[in-house]
Amino acid sequence: MKLNHKQEELIRQLAGELETKFPDIKFVETTPSPESENTLWLLFTKPESEERFIEIGEYASERTMDILLDYGYHFVVLPDVENGALHPAMV
């Protein structure tokens, strides 16, 4: 999948922001959503606790909504990669 320059820039910015705010997660990769050709999944490592997972999800959803409204790109942050492998539901 080929990303344009603006998508790459926004993903780098968002990933950096999330890794700074939540140092227990790391950006892994970008992949197209199987549900929509206009959506990109941003995969991150999974945090240690369910509470942290929810906190990251709430923050990320606000940021990705800003990106959607400002630039028209639909990103979904998925902190669900364990030990470098995708969650079985995502394969």
N, C-alpha and C positions, 0 to 999 in steps of 0.2 A: 504494500500500500504506500502510495506516495503522498506525503504531507506537503502542503505549501509552506512558504517561509513564515507566514503569520501564525499558522497552527503550531509549527515547531517552536516559535518564540513564546507563544502563550503556554504551551505545555512545559517548556523549560522554566518559565516564570512560576507557574502554578506548582510544579514539582518542587522547585527550590523553596517556595513559600511553605508548602506542606512539610517538607523535611526539616525546615527551620523551626516551625511551630510544633511539630510532632517528631522529635528526633528518633523515636523508636520505630518509625517506618521509613522505608527507602523506595524510591521509584524504581520499577523494574522494566516496564515497556509499555508501548501504546499498541493497541490492537483494534481492528474494526469490530463493532458490535455485530453479532449474528442476527440481532433483532431489527436493526435499522442501518441502512447504508450511510445515513447522515450522522451517525453517532460513533464516537471513539471512546474506547475504554482505556483509562489510565490505570494500569495495574501497579499496586504498591504491596510491599510486604505486609503481612497481617500483624496488628498490634497484639500485645500480650493479653489484654482483657477485653471483655465485651463492652464495658463502660467506655474504654478508650476508643473502641471501634465506633461506637455511637457518636462520641465527641468529634472524631475525625469526619464521619459521615455528615454530621450537621454542618460543620464548618465548610467542608468541601462542597456541599450542595449549594450553599450561599455563593461561594466563589464561582462555581461552574454556571450558576444562573446568571451572574454578572457577565461572564464571558458570552453566554448565549445571547443575552439582551444587547450587549455592546458590539459583538462581532458576528453573531449568527452561527457559531460553532458549538455543537452539542458534545460536551465531554462528560463522562461518568467516571468518578473516582471509585476504584474497587480495591480496598485494602484487604486482599484475600489470597495473596501468594504466600505459601508456606514452604520454607526450606528450598526456595528457588523453583518450586513446581507449582503449576496452576492447580487450583482447587478442582476436584473431579467434575463438579457441575459445570465448569467453564471449558472443559476439553471437548 
